[in-house]
């Protein structure tokens, strides 16, 4: 997400702050631990 900072800020606001249970990064961290979140996993991604 570091490669597209403006996009990531916008999408984080929608998924991570407004409705964090829909955030793929939140779901991944919940299952695998927050230190294991892939850098390229976007909040709106589906990792399943």
PDBQT receptor file of N, H, CA, C and O in Angstrom, charges set to zero:
ATOM      1  N   UNK A   1       0.814  -1.186   0.000  1.00  0.00    +0.000 N 
ATOM      2  CA  UNK A   1       0.000   0.000   0.000  1.00  0.00    +0.000 C 
ATOM      3  C   UNK A   1       0.859   1.252   0.000  1.00  0.00    +0.000 C 
ATOM      4  O   UNK A   1       0.381   2.343  -0.313  1.00  0.00    +0.000 OA
ATOM      5  N   UNK A   2       2.109   1.096   0.347  1.00  0.00    +0.000 N 
ATOM      6  H   UNK A   2       2.497   0.210   0.601  1.00  0.00    +0.000 HD
ATOM      7  CA  UNK A   2       3.001   2.247   0.375  1.00  0.00    +0.000 C 
ATOM      8  C   UNK A   2       3.245   2.815  -1.021  1.00  0.00    +0.000 C 
ATOM      9  O   UNK A   2       3.619   3.979  -1.161  1.00  0.00    +0.000 OA
ATOM     10  N   UNK A   3       3.038   2.009  -2.037  1.00  0.00    +0.000 N 
ATOM     11  H   UNK A   3       2.734   1.063  -1.923  1.00  0.00    +0.000 HD
ATOM     12  CA  UNK A   3       3.284   2.469  -3.403  1.00  0.00    +0.000 C 
ATOM     13  C   UNK A   3       2.189   3.402  -3.923  1.00  0.00    +0.000 C 
ATOM     14  O   UNK A   3       2.401   4.108  -4.909  1.00  0.00    +0.000 OA
ATOM     15  N   UNK A   4       1.045   3.414  -3.284  1.00  0.00    +0.000 N 
ATOM     16  H   UNK A   4       0.873   2.840  -2.483  1.00  0.00    +0.000 HD
ATOM     17  CA  UNK A   4      -0.068   4.284  -3.702  1.00  0.00    +0.000 C 
ATOM     18  C   UNK A   4      -0.689   4.964  -2.472  1.00  0.00    +0.000 C 
ATOM     19  O   UNK A   4      -1.794   4.608  -2.060  1.00  0.00    +0.000 OA
ATOM     20  N   UNK A   5       0.015   5.933  -1.891  1.00  0.00    +0.000 N 
ATOM     21  H   UNK A   5       0.912   6.222  -2.225  1.00  0.00    +0.000 HD
ATOM     22  CA  UNK A   5      -0.418   6.522  -0.615  1.00  0.00    +0.000 C 
ATOM     23  C   UNK A   5      -1.776   7.226  -0.653  1.00  0.00    +0.000 C 
ATOM     24  O   UNK A   5      -2.542   7.116   0.304  1.00  0.00    +0.000 OA
ATOM     25  N   UNK A   6      -2.092   7.942  -1.728  1.00  0.00    +0.000 N 
ATOM     26  H   UNK A   6      -1.469   8.031  -2.506  1.00  0.00    +0.000 HD
ATOM     27  CA  UNK A   6      -3.382   8.641  -1.774  1.00  0.00    +0.000 C 
ATOM     28  C   UNK A   6      -4.533   7.645  -1.839  1.00  0.00    +0.000 C 
ATOM     29  O   UNK A   6      -5.543   7.810  -1.155  1.00  0.00    +0.000 OA
ATOM     30  N   UNK A   7      -4.383   6.627  -2.649  1.00  0.00    +0.000 N 
ATOM     31  H   UNK A   7      -3.563   6.493  -3.205  1.00  0.00    +0.000 HD
ATOM     32  CA  UNK A   7      -5.415   5.600  -2.757  1.00  0.00    +0.000 C 
ATOM     33  C   UNK A   7      -5.577   4.856  -1.440  1.00  0.00    +0.000 C 
ATOM     34  O   UNK A   7      -6.697   4.614  -0.990  1.00  0.00    +0.000 OA
ATOM     35  N   UNK A   8      -4.464   4.497  -0.827  1.00  0.00    +0.000 N 
ATOM     36  H   UNK A   8      -3.554   4.693  -1.193  1.00  0.00    +0.000 HD
ATOM     37  CA  UNK A   8      -4.545   3.729   0.410  1.00  0.00    +0.000 C 
ATOM     38  C   UNK A   8      -5.191   4.536   1.537  1.00  0.00    +0.000 C 
ATOM     39  O   UNK A   8      -5.923   3.976   2.352  1.00  0.00    +0.000 OA
ATOM     40  N   UNK A   9      -4.935   5.818   1.591  1.00  0.00    +0.000 N 
ATOM     41  H   UNK A   9      -4.340   6.273   0.929  1.00  0.00    +0.000 HD
ATOM     42  CA  UNK A   9      -5.566   6.663   2.607  1.00  0.00    +0.000 C 
ATOM     43  C   UNK A   9      -7.073   6.711   2.411  1.00  0.00    +0.000 C 
ATOM     44  O   UNK A   9      -7.836   6.619   3.372  1.00  0.00    +0.000 OA
ATOM     45  N   UNK A  10      -7.493   6.854   1.173  1.00  0.00    +0.000 N 
ATOM     46  H   UNK A  10      -6.874   6.929   0.391  1.00  0.00    +0.000 HD
ATOM     47  CA  UNK A  10      -8.922   6.918   0.864  1.00  0.00    +0.000 C 
ATOM     48  C   UNK A  10      -9.629   5.604   1.198  1.00  0.00    +0.000 C 
ATOM     49  O   UNK A  10     -10.689   5.603   1.823  1.00  0.00    +0.000 OA
ATOM     50  N   UNK A  11      -9.042   4.504   0.783  1.00  0.00    +0.000 N 
ATOM     51  H   UNK A  11      -8.181   4.505   0.275  1.00  0.00    +0.000 HD
ATOM     52  CA  UNK A  11      -9.685   3.210   0.990  1.00  0.00    +0.000 C 
ATOM     53  C   UNK A  11      -9.623   2.772   2.451  1.00  0.00    +0.000 C 
ATOM     54  O   UNK A  11     -10.526   2.086   2.929  1.00  0.00    +0.000 OA
ATOM     55  N   UNK A  12      -8.568   3.162   3.160  1.00  0.00    +0.000 N 
ATOM     56  H   UNK A  12      -7.835   3.719   2.772  1.00  0.00    +0.000 HD
ATOM     57  CA  UNK A  12      -8.494   2.862   4.585  1.00  0.00    +0.000 C 
ATOM     58  C   UNK A  12      -9.614   3.567   5.336  1.00  0.00    +0.000 C 
ATOM     59  O   UNK A  12     -10.186   3.011   6.274  1.00  0.00    +0.000 OA
ATOM     60  N   UNK A  13      -9.924   4.786   4.925  1.00  0.00    +0.000 N 
ATOM     61  H   UNK A  13      -9.460   5.238   4.164  1.00  0.00    +0.000 HD
ATOM     62  CA  UNK A  13     -11.019   5.518   5.563  1.00  0.00    +0.000 C 
ATOM     63  C   UNK A  13     -12.347   4.807   5.408  1.00  0.00    +0.000 C 
ATOM     64  O   UNK A  13     -13.170   4.803   6.323  1.00  0.00    +0.000 OA
ATOM     65  N   UNK A  14     -12.552   4.208   4.252  1.00  0.00    +0.000 N 
ATOM     66  H   UNK A  14     -11.884   4.211   3.509  1.00  0.00    +0.000 HD
ATOM     67  CA  UNK A  14     -13.813   3.517   3.985  1.00  0.00    +0.000 C 
ATOM     68  C   UNK A  14     -13.887   2.165   4.689  1.00  0.00    +0.000 C 
ATOM     69  O   UNK A  14     -14.897   1.851   5.320  1.00  0.00    +0.000 OA
ATOM     70  N   UNK A  15     -12.839   1.371   4.588  1.00  0.00    +0.000 N 
ATOM     71  H   UNK A  15     -12.019   1.626   4.076  1.00  0.00    +0.000 HD
ATOM     72  CA  UNK A  15     -12.884   0.011   5.113  1.00  0.00    +0.000 C 
ATOM     73  C   UNK A  15     -12.355  -0.127   6.538  1.00  0.00    +0.000 C 
ATOM     74  O   UNK A  15     -12.937  -0.852   7.345  1.00  0.00    +0.000 OA
ATOM     75  N   UNK A  16     -11.287   0.543   6.846  1.00  0.00    +0.000 N 
ATOM     76  H   UNK A  16     -10.815   1.132   6.190  1.00  0.00    +0.000 HD
ATOM     77  CA  UNK A  16     -10.627   0.331   8.132  1.00  0.00    +0.000 C 
ATOM     78  C   UNK A  16     -11.186   1.198   9.248  1.00  0.00    +0.000 C 
ATOM     79  O   UNK A  16     -11.193   0.792  10.410  1.00  0.00    +0.000 OA
ATOM     80  N   UNK A  17     -11.647   2.375   8.903  1.00  0.00    +0.000 N 
ATOM     81  H   UNK A  17     -11.641   2.705   7.959  1.00  0.00    +0.000 HD
ATOM     82  CA  UNK A  17     -12.140   3.282   9.941  1.00  0.00    +0.000 C 
ATOM     83  C   UNK A  17     -13.663   3.273  10.041  1.00  0.00    +0.000 C 
ATOM     84  O   UNK A  17     -14.213   3.260  11.142  1.00  0.00    +0.000 OA
ATOM     85  N   UNK A  18     -14.335   3.279   8.910  1.00  0.00    +0.000 N 
ATOM     86  H   UNK A  18     -13.888   3.290   8.016  1.00  0.00    +0.000 HD
ATOM     87  CA  UNK A  18     -15.804   3.341   8.926  1.00  0.00    +0.000 C 
ATOM     88  C   UNK A  18     -16.422   1.994   9.302  1.00  0.00    +0.000 C 
ATOM     89  O   UNK A  18     -17.281   1.923  10.181  1.00  0.00    +0.000 OA
ATOM     90  N   UNK A  19     -15.991   0.955   8.649  1.00  0.00    +0.000 N 
ATOM     91  H   UNK A  19     -15.294   1.013   7.935  1.00  0.00    +0.000 HD
ATOM     92  CA  UNK A  19     -16.557  -0.380   8.904  1.00  0.00    +0.000 C 
ATOM     93  C   UNK A  19     -15.406  -1.380   8.925  1.00  0.00    +0.000 C 
ATOM     94  O   UNK A  19     -15.213  -2.138   7.974  1.00  0.00    +0.000 OA
ATOM     95  N   UNK A  20     -14.648  -1.375  10.009  1.00  0.00    +0.000 N 
ATOM     96  H   UNK A  20     -14.804  -0.759  10.782  1.00  0.00    +0.000 HD
ATOM     97  CA  UNK A  20     -13.407  -2.139  10.052  1.00  0.00    +0.000 C 
ATOM     98  C   UNK A  20     -13.604  -3.645   9.925  1.00  0.00    +0.000 C 
ATOM     99  O   UNK A  20     -12.662  -4.347   9.560  1.00  0.00    +0.000 OA
ATOM    100  N   UNK A  21     -14.772  -4.154  10.209  1.00  0.00    +0.000 N 
ATOM    101  H   UNK A  21     -15.538  -3.583  10.506  1.00  0.00    +0.000 HD
ATOM    102  CA  UNK A  21     -15.000  -5.601  10.066  1.00  0.00    +0.000 C 
ATOM    103  C   UNK A  21     -15.011  -6.044   8.613  1.00  0.00    +0.000 C 
ATOM    104  O   UNK A  21     -14.875  -7.234   8.330  1.00  0.00    +0.000 OA
ATOM    105  N   UNK A  22     -15.171  -5.108   7.689  1.00  0.00    +0.000 N 
ATOM    106  H   UNK A  22     -15.282  -4.141   7.918  1.00  0.00    +0.000 HD
ATOM    107  CA  UNK A  22     -15.112  -5.413   6.262  1.00  0.00    +0.000 C 
ATOM    108  C   UNK A  22     -13.696  -5.283   5.716  1.00  0.00    +0.000 C 
ATOM    109  O   UNK A  22     -13.464  -5.560   4.539  1.00  0.00    +0.000 OA
ATOM    110  N   UNK A  23     -12.762  -4.874   6.535  1.00  0.00    +0.000 N 
ATOM    111  H   UNK A  23     -12.951  -4.649   7.491  1.00  0.00    +0.000 HD
ATOM    112  CA  UNK A  23     -11.384  -4.634   6.106  1.00  0.00    +0.000 C 
ATOM    113  C   UNK A  23     -10.612  -5.951   6.032  1.00  0.00    +0.000 C 
ATOM    114  O   UNK A  23     -10.506  -6.674   7.023  1.00  0.00    +0.000 OA
ATOM    115  N   UNK A  24     -10.076  -6.252   4.856  1.00  0.00    +0.000 N 
ATOM    116  H   UNK A  24     -10.162  -5.664   4.052  1.00  0.00    +0.000 HD
ATOM    117  CA  UNK A  24      -9.309  -7.486   4.672  1.00  0.00    +0.000 C 
ATOM    118  C   UNK A  24      -8.063  -7.500   5.555  1.00  0.00    +0.000 C 
ATOM    119  O   UNK A  24      -7.675  -8.553   6.061  1.00  0.00    +0.000 OA
ATOM    120  N   UNK A  25      -7.441  -6.353   5.742  1.00  0.00    +0.000 N 
ATOM    121  H   UNK A  25      -7.757  -5.497   5.331  1.00  0.00    +0.000 HD
ATOM    122  CA  UNK A  25      -6.248  -6.284   6.589  1.00  0.00    +0.000 C 
ATOM    123  C   UNK A  25      -6.610  -6.597   8.044  1.00  0.00    +0.000 C 
ATOM    124  O   UNK A  25      -5.843  -7.260   8.743  1.00  0.00    +0.000 OA
ATOM    125  N   UNK A  26      -7.750  -6.134   8.494  1.00  0.00    +0.000 N 
ATOM    126  H   UNK A  26      -8.373  -5.595   7.926  1.00  0.00    +0.000 HD
ATOM    127  CA  UNK A  26      -8.214  -6.421   9.850  1.00  0.00    +0.000 C 
ATOM    128  C   UNK A  26      -8.484  -7.919  10.012  1.00  0.00    +0.000 C 
ATOM    129  O   UNK A  26      -8.069  -8.532  10.996  1.00  0.00    +0.000 OA
ATOM    130  N   UNK A  27      -9.182  -8.496   9.037  1.00  0.00    +0.000 N 
ATOM    131  H   UNK A  27      -9.519  -7.998   8.238  1.00  0.00    +0.000 HD
ATOM    132  CA  UNK A  27      -9.505  -9.921   9.101  1.00  0.00    +0.000 C 
ATOM    133  C   UNK A  27      -8.230 -10.772   9.083  1.00  0.00    +0.000 C 
ATOM    134  O   UNK A  27      -8.119 -11.751   9.821  1.00  0.00    +0.000 OA
ATOM    135  N   UNK A  28      -7.282 -10.394   8.243  1.00  0.00    +0.000 N 
ATOM    136  H   UNK A  28      -7.373  -9.599   7.643  1.00  0.00    +0.000 HD
ATOM    137  CA  UNK A  28      -6.018 -11.120   8.151  1.00  0.00    +0.000 C 
ATOM    138  C   UNK A  28      -5.267 -11.033   9.479  1.00  0.00    +0.000 C 
ATOM    139  O   UNK A  28      -4.759 -12.037   9.979  1.00  0.00    +0.000 OA
ATOM    140  N   UNK A  29      -5.202  -9.844  10.036  1.00  0.00    +0.000 N 
ATOM    141  H   UNK A  29      -5.615  -9.029   9.629  1.00  0.00    +0.000 HD
ATOM    142  CA  UNK A  29      -4.498  -9.647  11.305  1.00  0.00    +0.000 C 
ATOM    143  C   UNK A  29      -5.152 -10.430  12.428  1.00  0.00    +0.000 C 
ATOM    144  O   UNK A  29      -4.470 -10.949  13.311  1.00  0.00    +0.000 OA
ATOM    145  N   UNK A  30      -6.455 -10.515  12.394  1.00  0.00    +0.000 N 
ATOM    146  H   UNK A  30      -7.009 -10.094  11.676  1.00  0.00    +0.000 HD
ATOM    147  CA  UNK A  30      -7.178 -11.243  13.428  1.00  0.00    +0.000 C 
ATOM    148  C   UNK A  30      -6.827 -12.734  13.391  1.00  0.00    +0.000 C 
ATOM    149  O   UNK A  30      -6.731 -13.376  14.436  1.00  0.00    +0.000 OA
ATOM    150  N   UNK A  31      -6.638 -13.276  12.198  1.00  0.00    +0.000 N 
ATOM    151  H   UNK A  31      -6.715 -12.754  11.349  1.00  0.00    +0.000 HD
ATOM    152  CA  UNK A  31      -6.317 -14.695  12.047  1.00  0.00    +0.000 C 
ATOM    153  C   UNK A  31      -4.832 -14.991  12.198  1.00  0.00    +0.000 C 
ATOM    154  O   UNK A  31      -4.459 -16.012  12.776  1.00  0.00    +0.000 OA
ATOM    155  N   UNK A  32      -3.979 -14.104  11.682  1.00  0.00    +0.000 N 
ATOM    156  H   UNK A  32      -4.282 -13.275  11.212  1.00  0.00    +0.000 HD
ATOM    157  CA  UNK A  32      -2.559 -14.406  11.579  1.00  0.00    +0.000 C 
ATOM    158  C   UNK A  32      -1.657 -13.524  12.439  1.00  0.00    +0.000 C 
ATOM    159  O   UNK A  32      -0.450 -13.755  12.510  1.00  0.00    +0.000 OA
ATOM    160  N   UNK A  33      -2.223 -12.538  13.080  1.00  0.00    +0.000 N 
ATOM    161  H   UNK A  33      -3.204 -12.350  13.022  1.00  0.00    +0.000 HD
ATOM    162  CA  UNK A  33      -1.426 -11.607  13.885  1.00  0.00    +0.000 C 
ATOM    163  C   UNK A  33      -1.092 -10.347  13.106  1.00  0.00    +0.000 C 
ATOM    164  O   UNK A  33      -0.842 -10.402  11.902  1.00  0.00    +0.000 OA
ATOM    165  N   UNK A  34      -1.089  -9.231  13.782  1.00  0.00    +0.000 N 
ATOM    166  H   UNK A  34      -1.292  -9.186  14.760  1.00  0.00    +0.000 HD
ATOM    167  CA  UNK A  34      -0.928  -7.949  13.085  1.00  0.00    +0.000 C 
ATOM    168  C   UNK A  34       0.451  -7.761  12.469  1.00  0.00    +0.000 C 
ATOM    169  O   UNK A  34       0.603  -6.970  11.539  1.00  0.00    +0.000 OA
ATOM    170  N   UNK A  35       1.443  -8.461  12.960  1.00  0.00    +0.000 N 
ATOM    171  H   UNK A  35       1.320  -9.104  13.716  1.00  0.00    +0.000 HD
ATOM    172  CA  UNK A  35       2.789  -8.326  12.403  1.00  0.00    +0.000 C 
ATOM    173  C   UNK A  35       2.981  -9.118  11.112  1.00  0.00    +0.000 C 
ATOM    174  O   UNK A  35       4.017  -8.991  10.461  1.00  0.00    +0.000 OA
ATOM    175  N   UNK A  36       1.996  -9.932  10.736  1.00  0.00    +0.000 N 
ATOM    176  H   UNK A  36       1.154 -10.035  11.265  1.00  0.00    +0.000 HD
ATOM    177  CA  UNK A  36       2.141 -10.772   9.541  1.00  0.00    +0.000 C 
ATOM    178  C   UNK A  36       1.322 -10.281   8.347  1.00  0.00    +0.000 C 
ATOM    179  O   UNK A  36       1.231 -10.984   7.341  1.00  0.00    +0.000 OA
ATOM    180  N   UNK A  37       0.728  -9.094   8.437  1.00  0.00    +0.000 N 
ATOM    181  H   UNK A  37       0.802  -8.523   9.255  1.00  0.00    +0.000 HD
ATOM    182  CA  UNK A  37      -0.089  -8.571   7.334  1.00  0.00    +0.000 C 
ATOM    183  C   UNK A  37       0.816  -8.267   6.139  1.00  0.00    +0.000 C 
ATOM    184  O   UNK A  37       1.784  -7.517   6.273  1.00  0.00    +0.000 OA
ATOM    185  N   UNK A  38       0.511  -8.840   4.974  1.00  0.00    +0.000 N 
ATOM    186  H   UNK A  38      -0.274  -9.449   4.865  1.00  0.00    +0.000 HD
ATOM    187  CA  UNK A  38       1.314  -8.525   3.786  1.00  0.00    +0.000 C 
ATOM    188  C   UNK A  38       1.198  -7.049   3.419  1.00  0.00    +0.000 C 
ATOM    189  O   UNK A  38       0.111  -6.474   3.478  1.00  0.00    +0.000 OA
ATOM    190  N   UNK A  39       2.305  -6.445   3.045  1.00  0.00    +0.000 N 
ATOM    191  H   UNK A  39       3.188  -6.912   2.997  1.00  0.00    +0.000 HD
ATOM    192  CA  UNK A  39       2.326  -5.022   2.701  1.00  0.00    +0.000 C 
ATOM    193  C   UNK A  39       1.411  -4.716   1.525  1.00  0.00    +0.000 C 
ATOM    194  O   UNK A  39       0.850  -3.622   1.447  1.00  0.00    +0.000 OA
ATOM    195  N   UNK A  40       1.253  -5.663   0.612  1.00  0.00    +0.000 N 
ATOM    196  H   UNK A  40       1.708  -6.551   0.675  1.00  0.00    +0.000 HD
ATOM    197  CA  UNK A  40       0.457  -5.414  -0.585  1.00  0.00    +0.000 C 
ATOM    198  C   UNK A  40      -1.012  -5.831  -0.446  1.00  0.00    +0.000 C 
ATOM    199  O   UNK A  40      -1.743  -5.836  -1.436  1.00  0.00    +0.000 OA
ATOM    200  N   UNK A  41      -1.448  -6.178   0.755  1.00  0.00    +0.000 N 
ATOM    201  H   UNK A  41      -0.854  -6.175   1.560  1.00  0.00    +0.000 HD
ATOM    202  CA  UNK A  41      -2.854  -6.534   0.980  1.00  0.00    +0.000 C 
ATOM    203  C   UNK A  41      -3.662  -5.257   1.206  1.00  0.00    +0.000 C 
ATOM    204  O   UNK A  41      -3.457  -4.547   2.191  1.00  0.00    +0.000 OA
ATOM    205  N   UNK A  42      -4.570  -4.980   0.294  1.00  0.00    +0.000 N 
ATOM    206  H   UNK A  42      -4.736  -5.557  -0.505  1.00  0.00    +0.000 HD
ATOM    207  CA  UNK A  42      -5.406  -3.792   0.409  1.00  0.00    +0.000 C 
ATOM    208  C   UNK A  42      -6.634  -4.079   1.259  1.00  0.00    +0.000 C 
ATOM    209  O   UNK A  42      -7.069  -5.229   1.324  1.00  0.00    +0.000 OA
ATOM    210  N   UNK A  43      -7.204  -3.078   1.908  1.00  0.00    +0.000 N 
ATOM    211  H   UNK A  43      -6.851  -2.144   1.855  1.00  0.00    +0.000 HD
ATOM    212  CA  UNK A  43      -8.366  -3.277   2.761  1.00  0.00    +0.000 C 
ATOM    213  C   UNK A  43      -9.573  -3.875   2.045  1.00  0.00    +0.000 C 
ATOM    214  O   UNK A  43     -10.391  -4.550   2.671  1.00  0.00    +0.000 OA
ATOM    215  N   UNK A  44      -9.691  -3.638   0.761  1.00  0.00    +0.000 N 
ATOM    216  H   UNK A  44      -9.028  -3.090   0.252  1.00  0.00    +0.000 HD
ATOM    217  CA  UNK A  44     -10.842  -4.146   0.017  1.00  0.00    +0.000 C 
ATOM    218  C   UNK A  44     -10.537  -5.467  -0.698  1.00  0.00    +0.000 C 
ATOM    219  O   UNK A  44     -11.354  -5.949  -1.482  1.00  0.00    +0.000 OA
ATOM    220  N   UNK A  45      -9.374  -6.046  -0.433  1.00  0.00    +0.000 N 
ATOM    221  H   UNK A  45      -8.710  -5.654   0.204  1.00  0.00    +0.000 HD
ATOM    222  CA  UNK A  45      -8.979  -7.292  -1.090  1.00  0.00    +0.000 C 
ATOM    223  C   UNK A  45      -9.675  -8.486  -0.461  1.00  0.00    +0.000 C 
ATOM    224  O   UNK A  45     -10.196  -8.414   0.653  1.00  0.00    +0.000 OA
ATOM    225  N   UNK A  46      -9.670  -9.560  -1.186  1.00  0.00    +0.000 N 
ATOM    226  H   UNK A  46      -9.247  -9.619  -2.091  1.00  0.00    +0.000 HD
ATOM    227  CA  UNK A  46     -10.175 -10.822  -0.667  1.00  0.00    +0.000 C 
ATOM    228  C   UNK A  46      -9.002 -11.786  -0.623  1.00  0.00    +0.000 C 
ATOM    229  O   UNK A  46      -8.486 -12.181  -1.669  1.00  0.00    +0.000 OA
ATOM    230  N   UNK A  47      -8.581 -12.164   0.557  1.00  0.00    +0.000 N 
ATOM    231  H   UNK A  47      -9.001 -11.843   1.406  1.00  0.00    +0.000 HD
ATOM    232  CA  UNK A  47      -7.415 -13.024   0.669  1.00  0.00    +0.000 C 
ATOM    233  C   UNK A  47      -7.782 -14.485   0.882  1.00  0.00    +0.000 C 
ATOM    234  O   UNK A  47      -6.897 -15.337   0.965  1.00  0.00    +0.000 OA
ATOM    235  N   UNK A  48      -9.059 -14.785   0.971  1.00  0.00    +0.000 N 
ATOM    236  H   UNK A  48      -9.778 -14.094   0.903  1.00  0.00    +0.000 HD
ATOM    237  CA  UNK A  48      -9.501 -16.163   1.242  1.00  0.00    +0.000 C 
ATOM    238  C   UNK A  48      -9.409 -17.011   0.003  1.00  0.00    +0.000 C 
ATOM    239  O   UNK A  48      -9.739 -18.196   0.040  1.00  0.00    +0.000 OA
TER     240      UNK A  48
